[in-house]
Amino acid sequence: MVLALLGRFARAAAKQGLGDISAACIDPTGISAVNYLGKVAAEVWKDYRQDKKQDKLQADILEAAKLTFEEAKQAGLAAAQQATTDPELQGHIERLVTLIPASIRASLRRPEDPTGTTLPKGFEVHDEQDIVKLLPVRLPRFKAGDAPLWLRGWRLVEQIGAGGFGEVWKVQNTRASNLLGAVKFSHGMSETEFSLLNEGDVLNRLLAEGEHEGIVPLQDMWADGDPVPWIRFKYIDGGDLTTQIHRWQTLSVNERLDKVIAAVSRLAKTVGYFHRLEPKLVHRDLKPSNILVEAKSGNLLIADFGIGAVSAARAIKNERSLSQSQGAVIATYLRGSHTPLYASKQQREGSRLIDPRDDVHALGVIAYQMLTGHLDAAPGAELEDELKELGSPNGLIAIIKRCVARDPNRRPSHASELADWLKAIGTSATPSGATALTPISRVPDIQAGEEPMVAKIPVNSIPSLAWTGPRGFWYSRPEWEPKVDWRVENPPIGEGNFGTGREFHFAAHPDTGDDDLALLVTRPSSSRLAAVTLTWSDRISAYGLAHLANLPMLRTLEVNLCGRLADDAVAAISPLIGLRDLVLHRCGGLSDIGMSRLEASAGLRTLTMWGIAAVSDHGLGKLRNLTSLESLGLAGGKLLTDAAFEPLSDLLSLRSLAIRSCPAITPRGLKNLKTLTALVVYRCARFDERRAVEFRKASPHIRFEHVSDGRFDTRSASLGDRVAEARVRVARAKAQMPTMANALS
């Protein structure tokens, strides 16, 4: 029997061919898998959209979610055989389709349904990114039933996990069928990752320490394995902490608090044991998906001790460099496996210091998620208010705040100290607002004049000098006067300086991070913030950028040289319905997935994108839905051909176009853009001088600037006023950034 949804996935995979799926399975970076799964999801969504049957799609998802692994395996085999006659392609498709039911359940788990076999109220699929969320985060390299010699007597039974490090399989001993294990395979480990793995001989030390009641026992390893390195752990049969967190949200306040405090205390004691060793052992990748639950006892066991530094470093690097789809990123959030969400500021910046306070930070984030049930969020500026509304005691709130502090010196020095603090508030916490059974004064080292617990002051009553917002450079001009130049505010603007009748532009300091953006949008003045410029910051992720959706007047956003922002950044700003001007300049890289997310920004009038080497003709065609677009700038479109501009002939408002370093573009591709009045072509190899002369003669009505080589000055390019103004603002912000930094340091 071939289930409808699995059959559609199988046909979509077959349509992509053997080459793409083979590359996606063996690519150690995960880039090919991300792109491949995006294509498969787009094809499946196209089928359902043509049928126009949302109810049918929902029923198919539920049907697939209820399959057991064995049922999924049989359905996967049938779907693969029906989709193609190529035996090798059938094998790849079978492995992919077999994983989809478990992946759907992982995405649908929530407090109301920890099993993930029902749909949330109001659930709908809106685009291919919603389909991507239902898929595995990467493709399997191996096949269930295999027993390769290099596994030394173990047979692959079922894939039970995948992530940045590689994939995890449940295995069975070939001679003793009741003897089970979990093998983690690494894909493409670099020399740097090998050095992290071997740093301090971590794995050998863990083996020498013997079993600890709080960690998943390490049983065997082959770091120099061929074809891939692998590590075998004891198999734990109760799932991970993600499901427990969902279940706890259905409990009463006191029951949930007891569970949370007991669980975090137990985890802190376990991690603290290794922090106290000499030399110390630090996990560096603590997250709900790495905390397993024993089915019989309910004990929490920490997995991946000894390889956390490798997996965390790879995940953080991937977030900075890969063009991951928003659906794929959200999928890792929902499964409690998005490493950068739990990593400390120091880890995200690339520190390799063996610091126990990195683990303390992760435990603070996990505690916050245990209380809120939100696996897609880390503590932010509203931490205290959020947890008080949920009935958390002041003592626990203070501890979590200290754990997730950006300054590591404010965190507990190691996990054992955190366990002591939690012990002081007891295991029967009283909600805030009630009479506390255990007052905050019992928590050691918390209130030594450093962070007194005071009532929240309404933001409207905070004087301007009290605002310690994100560092940056402020400009102002009369409200709704776009042709008036921005005027520098000096000294830097404060809350009390915001008068009526003006709008503001904030150019952020390069040190700005996600927390700073969260703070920026909480100010009353944010209601008149019309423009934001983010430049040279590697500390801003899509999670932080999403805070800008709370700026009701934001019309201009410029993102320059922010390496962690790519396709997911486009998805994060899609709720900005008032956005008119958008500049994405040499960020982490945009792909077709990002272009599909731009469809939601239908009000854009100017759009400039530099660094679009992964965007194809099909991806650029997505811009045809930006019906208000007046000016478009493109740079670095190595895959773009003349066909890319055919769909853009529908943009009747498009007046200005700038193309830079798009080597395959010729005048033929622009002939259908009948509404153009200004065109700039810079260093496009096939748009040579001869063709430029011919184009100028054929289109005398277009203000045409052609540069085959040399320096390009955007302001002399005769583009529309909005693009020119955006470029001037960026240049001005860059020029004054050193002055700003000196003034604010």
Protein Blocks (a to p, Z undefined) as FASTA:
>chain_A
ZZfklmmmmmmmmmnommlmmmmmmmmnlmmmmmmmmmmmmmmmmmmmmnopaklmmmmm
mmmmmpcfklmmmmmmmmmmmmpmcfklmmmmmmmmmmmmmmmmmmmgcfklmnopacce
hiacfbfklmmmmpcfbdcfbdehiacfklnopacfbdcbdcfklpcdddddfklmklcc
dddddehiafklmmmmmgoplmmmmmmnopafkbccdfbdcfkbcfbdcddddddfebpf
klmmmmmmmpcfklmmmmmmmmmmmmmmmmmmmmmpccdddfklacfklpccdfklopac
dehihjlmmmmmmmmmmmmmpccdfklmmmmmmnopafklmpcfklmnopabdcfklmmm
mmmmmmmmmmnopakbccdfklmmmmmmnopafklmmmmmmmmpmblklpcfbfklmmmm
mmmnojadcdehiacfbdfklpghklgokaccdddddfklpcfklpccdedddddddehi
lkbccddddddddfklpcghiacdddddfkbcfklmmmmmmpmklmmcfbdcdehiakbc
fklmmmmmmmmklmbdcdehiakbcfkmmmmmmmmmmbmbdcdehiabpafklmmmmmmm
mmbfbdcdehilkbcfklmmmmmmmmmbmbdcdehilkbcfklmmmmmmmmmbmbdcdeh
iakbcfklmmmmmmbcbdcdehifklcfklmmmmmmmmmmbccdddfbdjddfklnopaf
klmmmmmmmmmmmmmmmmmmmmmZZ
